[in-house]
Each structure stands twice: as structure tokens, then as C-alpha cells.
């Protein structure tokens, strides 16, 4: 039986005995083996094949005996800062490793519900990072373009789900670790209310605000996991009795335009605008809010006394064997040593004030819809600037746990480089079910294109889209400069209606100048796709006063394209009214043509 590899489909098929847990696990084992050749850094410790097959056989026996198991036969992965009995917990630090006798409470509940643990996944060491590169076990990468980071710290968990190795995976989230990798890999990332899920058996990052999370392919799977895991745990001092508060989701808060930061990522900006348009079309009222107090709360996590919690989590190792800790992680932990008791209380006082301000925000809105991250980076870029670029990834995530909010990360489309972009819905504590409802409605309305194919071959062809407007159009004198570089025509379209087109004076061959103008029109263009190296060689041949800049197309997307310096209009003829260069060239051939 060829099942969709998601939890609800698997559990239904195993429970009805259309298939067996053993058959499902064998399929998962085959996928894990095959993908290991592509990304060997996904797992830190795999449970032995015979052990998972024996666990699957026990599930089949329970089903045969009439036991109702909500996650019957569902293979899942566990981030390696969460305990699985008789399996090492490393937190991605070999010198820290220990082997627990019992599983974390969340894991115990999943196994009791029929799920089958396949192994422990890689992470940013001690869950300190949002990118996935801070591990001695290697750097998992985005499954759709392995030049880019997977996101972290739940890096291996995200890759395991996105690559179809398991149906769901546990992650953790302190600053966004369960949401950022979901965005980059096109997944659902449910960050429950603090205390909704037990953290007993979790190696803490910041113990007072840590959450165990789940990464899934579907909203239904997130619901299914939450139904099994959520609930009070008396052994966890931070556990809270479960509540579910109904909540309207009509008034959706969004940042003021000048607070929508994408750090130059025009694709992310466009995809966020599309997500907001989807929400508005579905009947939501978009309400602009001031992000300042939320961003101040976010700064407390790394720029305030909470960094000392990360120090406390690994203090014996930091004292005795500091070289065992990743240098970037160690530097962050060392900063915590200088935090005074006075600073801790001052930070708590300010956080309490910001929590009060946040409460007033909810008087005007029902939930927030934010970009999950402003952008994404290549692994090489992240390693070159590990602190600054990692901080950028947390721009919209760091405040959530400090301010006691629930969050649901959702896919929201794909960049041209195949990496995922996501939005996150955020609401007060105990609105988890309402967020799942809102997320389900959004995804149904968004009708997102399917995920790109998994990046299985080397190298990935990084490409650039280029809009041409004149002599490089098909059939024009300079078109050969594109065909010689194997450029591929991907669209014949127009610009947004805010450009003017000029025929440059005394240009050989004749060339136009495209100028952005508030009183412009839509201009016909052809859009070609080139690999990055070919694009670079093309750009160096562009003569002044022409240049390559960014051009907005009629659908709102932004591509590279021909623009011009102001001097290009000296003595030039304004041909905007013709709508494009082909029409101008045709006019020259007519009697009386200019």
C-alpha cells in the first residue's frame, strides 16, 4: 500500500489493518538509508533497525488486540536534546553525552500512543542557534537547496520531515528553533503555549521559556500530536494545566510598513505581501501595529539577562572542558557569566512591563501574522558571520516565548532559489487550537504551489531571473548574448505600471532605457533564467549608461533587469506610449516612422 507519509494517514491505515506498522517502518528505514547518502548530517543517533522493527511489531499486536492508538505505527524523530530511553542524549556535544534510563514525558506519551521513535536528530549545539551549522556532527541543509541553511536549532528534525524520512519530528523552541527551520523547509511548525507540553527530559537552553515543539507536513498531523502530548505533568515544575481558549481570528495584526524588514530579500517581501493578501481575501481585517515593544522584548533574550540561563544549562562543562563546546556557542555562554543578580531582576521588571504592553495589543487584534524570518542565508555565509546573520533570523521570533504567546509557523511559498518562505501566526497563551484552525483556513485559501523537488544531485544550479526590454529580446541584435549563455525564456510579460521607456540617442545597435517613474506605464519584457556564473559574465558586458538593477513585474515579483542612468535620456525619444521596444522597432519600418 503506497501511503502518503503523514501521521494521520499512517495511523488510519495501521489501525484499520490495511497495512502494518512493520511495513511502514520498513519503508521509513529504506528512506533513511537512501537519504543518508544525500545528507549524512541529519541524525546523531539512529535506533537500531531490529529495535524499531520490534517496536513496530508490538504496535501491530496492540492493534490486533483491539487497542485504539491515535498514532499507530507512525515513525517519528526526536531532536537530540530530548531524552529517549537507552539512547544517548548529546545536545550535539559529544563530551556532554549521557544515556537516560527513561524517555522524556512527551516521548513517552507519543510511544504510548503508538508512534515509533526512529532516532535522534542533529541540532545547533545546546539548541543555541537558529541556523543549523553549529554542530560537530555536520550541518544539515535546506532539503530543496543544500547550499542554504536548514534553519535551527531543530535542523535535523526539519530535514527528516521535509525529506519524508519520518511523518513528524519533535523539536524545541526558545527563540524560534521550531519555527525557523519549518519556514525554510516548507513545514508546519507548532510552538505550543509554554507548559502545555511537558519539558521533563529536555536538556534546557533557557529553562523558564523552553518549549518542545513539533514539525509536520500537515495541520492535521500537528493536531494529532498535540492531542497526545498536551497535558499537565507533575514532574515538570514549569508544566501548566491545559486550557483551550476559543479566539476570533478576524483582526490580524501586521507590522507598520516601515517595520517590515526583509534585509534586501525582495522575494521574501513579495511572498509576505501575497500571504497578507490571502488573509485579507479570506475576510481578515489587517491592522497595522507598532512592533517596537515586541522587538524590545526580543532583545532581552540575547542582549539581556536571559543569556545567563544558557550559561547555567552547561556550566559544569563550560568550567571543566570549555574546548568541547562550539566556539560560537561557547562565546554566547561565556557572556552569561557577567550577568549580575541585579541585572536579572531588572530584566524581569522590564519584561513584566512589556508583557503589559503586549496585553494591550490584543485589545486591537486577535492574532499576529508575521514573516517567520526576514531572509535566508547560504551555509558559507552563515559560517563567515555566525553571530550577526543568526541574529537576523530571529527578528520576528525571539519575543514569543518571553511574552507567553503561542505560535504556528506556516509555509507561504518558495523563492526562485527553491528555499522556503514562511509566515507565523501568533496569539496569546492557550490559543493553540484557534491558531491551528486559522492556519488550516489560510493554507486552504493560499493554494500554494507544490514544494520544489528535493535537492538530490550536486551541484544545485543557482539561477537568476533577468528581464530584458530591448536589444536582447528574442530576434533582436544582442539576443545571442543570452543564448550563448544557455539562458531559458521563462515569461513574456510586462513590468509594473510605473516605468517609462526611451529610445537612447545615437546607440548602436539601437537600445532603450527603462526608467522607474510614478507616471509610467507597463512595458513589455521577456524574462530569462541564467545560472549565477552566466549572469555574472553577462553583467560585465553591459555598457554605460545602461546598468543591471531590480525591475518589478506586473505580478509584483522583482527580478534583475536593465535600468539606466539619468544621462541615458539626454536627447532620447520617449516611447512609453508604444508599450515596448518591439512596437517601437515596428514603427520605424512604417512610412513616416521616426
VEXKOL-658531 format. One line per field, with one value per residue (C-alpha): residue number from 1; x negated, y negated, z negated. Coordinates in steps of 0.05 Angstrom, whole numbers, always signed. Layout:
<atoms>
num <- (NUM/...);
xx <- (X/...);
yy <- (Y/...);
zz <- (Z/...);
</atoms>
This chain:
<atoms>
num <- (1/2/3/4/5/6/7/8/9/10/11/12/13/14/15/16/17/18/19/20/21/22/23/24/25/26/27/28/29/30/31/32/33/34/35/36/37/38/39/40/41/42/43/44/45/46/47/48/49/50/51/52/53/54/55/56/57/58/59/60/61/62/63/64/65/66/67/68/69/70/71/72/73/74/75/76/77/78/79/80/81/82/83/84/85/86/87/88/89/90/91/92/93/94/95/96/97/98/99/100/101/102/103/104/105/106/107/108/109/110/111/112/113/114/115/116/117/118/119/120/121/122/123/124/125/126/127/128/129/130/131/132/133/134/135/136/137/138/139/140/141/142/143/144/145/146/147/148/149/150/151/152/153/154/155/156/157/158/159/160/161/162/163/164/165/166/167/168/169/170/171/172/173/174/175/176/177/178/179/180/181/182/183/184/185/186/187/188/189/190/191/192/193/194/195/196/197/198/199/200/201/202/203/204/205/206/207/208/209/210/211/212/213/214/215/216/217/218/219/220/221/222/223/224/225/226/227/228/229/230/231/232/233/234/235/236/237/238/239/240/241/242/243/244/245/246/247/248/249/250/251/252/253/254/255/256/257/258/259/260/261/262/263/264/265/266/267/268/269/270/271/272/273/274/275/276/277/278/279/280/281/282/283/284/285/286/287/288/289/290/291/292/293/294/295/296/297/298/299/300/301/302/303/304/305/306/307/308/309/310/311/312/313/314/315/316/317/318/319/320/321/322/323/324/325/326/327/328/329/330/331/332/333/334/335/336/337/338/339/340/341/342/343/344/345/346/347/348/349/350/351/352/353/354/355/356/357/358/359/360/361/362/363/364/365/366/367/368/369/370/371/372/373/374/375/376/377/378/379/380/381/382/383/384/385/386/387/388/389/390/391/392/393/394/395/396/397/398/399/400/401/402/403/404/405/406/407/408/409/410/411/412/413/414/415/416/417/418/419/420/421/422/423/424/425/426/427/428/429/430/431/432/433/434/435/436/437/438/439/440/441/442/443/444/445/446/447/448/449/450/451/452/453/454/455/456/457/458/459/460/461/462/463/464/465/466/467/468/469/470/471/472/473/474/475/476/477/478/479/480/481/482/483/484/485/486/487/488/489/490/491/492/493/494/495/496/497/498/499/500/501/502/503/504/505/506/507/508/509/510/511/512/513/514/515/516/517/518/519/520/521/522/523/524/525/526/527/528/529/530/531/532/533/534/535/536/537/538/539/540/541/542/543/544/545/546/547/548/549/550/551/552/553/554/555/556/557/558/559/560/561/562/563/564/565/566/567/568/569/570/571/572/573/574/575/576/577/578/579/580/581/582/583/584/585/586/587/588/589/590/591/592/593/594);
xx <- (+0/-30/-11/-22/-77/-38/-16/+59/+58/+9/+47/+113/+84/+48/+109/+155/+102/+98/+23/-22/-67/-123/-112/-111/-175/-210/-191/-219/-283/-293/-282/-330/-384/-375/-376/-438/-478/-450/-452/-492/-485/-410/-418/-463/-440/-395/-356/-378/-335/-318/-296/-248/-221/-208/-172/-130/-112/-88/-44/-14/+0/+35/+78/+96/+117/+166/+127/+142/+76/+82/+11/+9/-54/-75/-151/-179/-245/-269/-315/-377/-366/-304/-312/-297/-308/-372/-395/-449/-428/-484/-454/-504/-562/-596/-631/-563/-530/-493/-446/-379/-342/-274/-247/-223/-150/-130/-165/-133/-64/-78/-103/-43/+0/-32/-86/-154/-218/-269/-327/-356/-367/-421/-416/-454/-494/-455/-398/-437/-426/-373/-413/-435/-510/-534/-544/-605/-561/-556/-508/-440/-419/-354/-325/-309/-375/-432/-475/-429/-420/-365/-348/-357/-365/-317/-356/-357/-284/-262/-303/-278/-206/-215/-254/-199/-241/-191/-120/-135/-192/-200/-239/-248/-237/-266/-279/-247/-283/-220/-194/-254/-271/-198/-198/-260/-236/-162/-135/-85/-120/-75/-104/-53/-39/-93/-76/-24/-73/-118/-192/-213/-272/-292/-363/-348/-370/-332/-292/-240/-217/-235/-182/-182/-151/-131/-147/-97/-74/-2/+41/+79/+14/-2/+67/+57/-10/+17/+77/+29/-25/+11/+29/+4/-59/-70/-144/-156/-158/-140/-81/-12/+57/+82/+131/+161/+186/+230/+209/+234/+184/+213/+169/+98/+40/-16/-77/-74/-104/-168/-177/-172/-245/-269/-343/-342/-305/-255/-227/-210/-177/-134/-114/-95/-52/-19/-5/+27/+70/+93/+113/+150/+186/+209/+244/+190/+181/+107/+89/+21/-14/-77/-128/-174/-154/-157/-226/-249/-226/-263/-327/-323/-334/-406/-421/-391/-399/-366/-432/-454/-404/-443/-505/-470/-449/-520/-560/-599/-623/-638/-681/-716/-722/-706/-741/-688/-637/-628/-666/-605/-561/-617/-623/-548/-551/-612/-573/-524/-578/-578/-503/-491/-433/-413/-411/-367/-316/-319/-307/-247/-218/-224/-196/-135/-125/-130/-81/-30/-42/-33/+33/+59/+41/+90/+146/+140/+123/+139/+72/+8/-15/-90/-144/-176/-244/-264/-311/-354/-429/-477/-516/-581/-553/-529/-597/-631/-587/-555/-530/-503/-468/-439/-411/-376/-339/-306/-280/-207/-212/-253/-198/-144/-163/-185/-116/-80/-49/-31/-55/-44/-94/-63/-93/-79/-114/-183/-238/-268/-327/-277/-284/-220/-189/-140/-92/-77/-10/-18/+34/+37/+25/+76/+100/+64/+127/+151/+84/+89/+158/+132/+72/+117/+161/+101/+69/+135/+143/+70/+69/-7/-46/-76/-143/-204/-236/-286/-357/-388/-443/-505/-513/-449/-442/-433/-398/-379/-318/-333/-282/-304/-268/-305/-363/-366/-294/-287/-302/-338/-412/-440/-397/-457/-488/-433/-430/-505/-498/-441/-390/-320/-258/-211/-160/-135/-102/-102/-132/-90/-56/-108/-163/-179/-216/-263/-300/-372/-402/-459/-461/-488/-453/-391/-377/-323/-328/-279/-267/-225/-172/-109/-72/-96/-63/-70/-127/-134/-192/-219/-245/-302/-335/-410/-456/-494/-561/-530/-492/-557/-592/-532/-532/-604/-587/-531/-555/-540/-493/-456/-461/-430/-383/-318/-254/-184/-138/-63/-51/-92/-153/-221/-275/-340/-334/-361/-356/-391/-429/-394/-442/-411/-351/-394/-367/-327/-257/-202/-168/-129/-62/-82/-85/-151/-212/-183/-128/-179/-222/-160/-142/-210/-193/-127/-125/-137/-166/-213);
yy <- (+0/-67/-113/-188/-193/-233/-215/-215/-173/-123/-117/-106/-52/-15/-20/+9/+61/+40/+41/+58/+17/+63/+47/-27/-24/+16/-39/-92/-53/-48/-123/-139/-95/-126/-197/-186/-188/-257/-288/-247/-301/-291/-242/-239/-171/-123/-70/-1/+28/+90/+47/+4/+65/+98/+35/+36/+109/+91/+37/+87/+134/+78/+60/+133/+137/+81/+24/-45/-80/-151/-148/-74/-57/-129/-136/-199/-233/-266/-326/-304/-348/-308/-241/-174/-116/-76/-123/-176/-248/-293/-362/-360/-359/-291/-309/-325/-260/-215/-156/-164/-105/-136/-178/-249/-253/-279/-220/-170/-196/-190/-119/-101/-129/-81/-125/-93/-130/-123/-162/-227/-286/-338/-408/-472/-453/-462/-490/-555/-580/-588/-564/-491/-499/-497/-422/-376/-325/-368/-420/-396/-438/-461/-400/-439/-475/-447/-509/-542/-532/-485/-532/-513/-496/-438/-427/-352/-346/-393/-358/-289/-311/-352/-296/-246/-203/-207/-232/-283/-304/-335/-399/-452/-527/-581/-636/-607/-539/-502/-556/-580/-510/-499/-561/-543/-472/-484/-454/-467/-486/-485/-521/-508/-552/-547/-490/-459/-403/-374/-391/-336/-301/-363/-389/-463/-522/-574/-531/-582/-593/-528/-491/-423/-432/-391/-396/-365/-366/-380/-417/-351/-319/-377/-369/-294/-303/-358/-314/-261/-303/-362/-357/-371/-336/-340/-323/-386/-449/-491/-449/-482/-452/-450/-503/-517/-587/-600/-661/-702/-708/-765/-823/-806/-849/-864/-908/-980/-986/-1018/-960/-905/-887/-836/-856/-862/-797/-821/-751/-746/-814/-794/-728/-762/-811/-753/-719/-782/-787/-716/-731/-794/-758/-707/-762/-785/-857/-874/-922/-956/-953/-982/-926/-967/-936/-866/-878/-906/-842/-802/-839/-814/-742/-751/-823/-817/-772/-711/-694/-672/-615/-586/-590/-553/-498/-475/-508/-446/-431/-505/-506/-439/-429/-493/-470/-416/-470/-500/-567/-609/-574/-580/-655/-664/-622/-660/-725/-698/-695/-771/-777/-801/-785/-858/-853/-791/-828/-890/-847/-814/-881/-907/-843/-850/-920/-895/-839/-891/-930/-866/-853/-919/-898/-841/-891/-914/-849/-775/-748/-770/-747/-759/-735/-675/-703/-763/-723/-661/-651/-603/-558/-591/-660/-637/-608/-673/-716/-668/-717/-774/-732/-685/-745/-768/-702/-715/-784/-761/-702/-719/-753/-699/-655/-712/-743/-677/-670/-610/-608/-568/-572/-560/-553/-614/-599/-590/-635/-626/-590/-537/-556/-563/-626/-623/-665/-654/-664/-686/-695/-695/-633/-576/-596/-536/-504/-571/-580/-511/-529/-595/-561/-509/-563/-603/-543/-524/-595/-604/-543/-545/-513/-445/-442/-441/-373/-351/-372/-304/-318/-362/-417/-456/-505/-573/-617/-690/-716/-774/-819/-845/-902/-919/-894/-828/-808/-746/-762/-827/-841/-824/-763/-719/-744/-705/-643/-635/-630/-579/-628/-600/-641/-635/-690/-741/-794/-868/-910/-941/-1004/-1053/-1054/-1099/-1074/-1117/-1104/-1124/-1174/-1151/-1080/-1023/-977/-1016/-1007/-1031/-1059/-1036/-1088/-1080/-1134/-1147/-1168/-1110/-1051/-976/-959/-893/-849/-779/-744/-695/-650/-642/-607/-654/-647/-661/-721/-749/-744/-777/-836/-854/-865/-916/-984/-1051/-1087/-1021/-980/-920/-934/-908/-911/-899/-858/-863/-806/-842/-798/-831/-806/-833/-875/-931/-1001/-1064/-1123/-1191/-1212/-1158/-1204/-1261/-1271/-1207/-1196/-1179/-1117/-1096/-1103/-1047/-998/-964/-961/-915/-964/-1019/-979/-963/-1037/-1053/-1008/-1043/-1103/-1166/-1126/-1165);
zz <- (+0/+22/-35/-40/-91/-142/-212/-204/-140/-170/-236/-200/-154/-211/-257/-203/-187/-114/-127/-186/-230/-210/-136/-150/-190/-136/-87/-134/-143/-68/-60/-117/-85/-16/-41/-84/-21/-6/-75/-126/-180/-193/-250/-311/-335/-299/-337/-312/-256/-297/-355/-314/-278/-345/-369/-305/-317/-387/-358/-309/-367/-406/-346/-335/-408/-396/-428/-399/-383/-356/-326/-308/-270/-257/-252/-285/-301/-365/-370/-407/-467/-486/-521/-490/-538/-529/-473/-484/-491/-465/-454/-395/-444/-449/-515/-546/-526/-575/-566/-602/-632/-615/-558/-563/-583/-514/-481/-530/-511/-437/-443/-487/-430/-380/-349/-335/-351/-294/-326/-350/-302/-295/-323/-337/-398/-463/-419/-414/-344/-290/-231/-238/-227/-300/-307/-307/-272/-209/-183/-157/-97/-67/-31/+31/+40/-1/+8/-43/-118/-142/-198/-271/-322/-304/-240/-234/-255/-200/-147/-169/-159/-96/-63/-80/-126/-183/-190/-244/-288/-357/-360/-413/-413/-457/-406/-343/-337/-318/-271/-230/-202/-187/-144/-104/-90/-76/-140/-195/-260/-321/-381/-436/-496/-549/-596/-550/-534/-588/-584/-632/-598/-557/-562/-576/-535/-575/-623/-641/-570/-532/-494/-460/-390/-330/-256/-208/-136/-153/-204/-217/-240/-287/-317/-325/-361/-406/-425/-450/-482/-514/-587/-657/-682/-757/-748/-707/-751/-691/-668/-668/-668/-597/-574/-506/-496/-436/-397/-339/-282/-242/-264/-244/-266/-217/-224/-201/-131/-156/-206/-154/-149/-97/-94/-19/-6/+45/+55/-19/-17/+43/+12/-53/-15/+20/-47/-74/-11/-21/-93/-71/-16/-68/-106/-155/-174/-172/-228/-229/-296/-326/-333/-379/-446/-416/-388/-455/-488/-435/-452/-524/-502/-479/-498/-569/-629/-598/-565/-634/-630/-572/-615/-671/-625/-611/-667/-691/-620/-608/-671/-662/-586/-550/-487/-480/-463/-394/-394/-375/-427/-479/-466/-479/-542/-568/-562/-613/-667/-673/-685/-756/-802/-797/-721/-726/-768/-724/-663/-696/-715/-644/-615/-661/-634/-563/-578/-600/-535/-496/-531/-504/-434/-439/-452/-380/-345/-350/-325/-292/-223/-216/-169/-203/-182/-141/-96/-89/-82/-50/-97/-75/-92/-160/-177/-157/-202/-252/-304/-261/-210/-262/-299/-235/-231/-299/-282/-284/-332/-394/-434/-431/-489/-534/-525/-536/-467/-424/-352/-288/-231/-162/-92/-48/+18/+49/+71/+140/+107/+81/+8/-32/-60/-117/-158/-232/-266/-338/-393/-470/-512/-505/-436/-405/-376/-348/-314/-283/-257/-229/-197/-164/-135/-110/-75/-42/-15/+5/+51/+50/+107/+92/+58/+105/+116/+63/+79/+91/+141/+139/+156/+146/+203/+170/+221/+232/+270/+317/+351/+419/+453/+518/+560/+521/+537/+580/+652/+634/+648/+580/+564/+577/+512/+476/+520/+516/+441/+446/+418/+414/+430/+371/+383/+433/+391/+373/+318/+263/+290/+264/+317/+376/+438/+480/+545/+529/+578/+623/+595/+639/+643/+621/+547/+499/+430/+377/+323/+260/+258/+217/+281/+322/+356/+363/+411/+448/+426/+433/+371/+377/+326/+324/+275/+230/+265/+333/+304/+276/+344/+376/+328/+342/+415/+401/+426/+394/+389/+381/+318/+284/+227/+200/+240/+213/+258/+265/+216/+162/+167/+171/+219/+244/+307/+350/+319/+339/+311/+318/+374/+418/+430/+458/+528/+523/+550/+500/+529/+467/+503/+551/+493/+512/+556/+609/+623/+629/+679/+719/+721/+752/+811/+825/+873/+833/+775/+731);
</atoms>
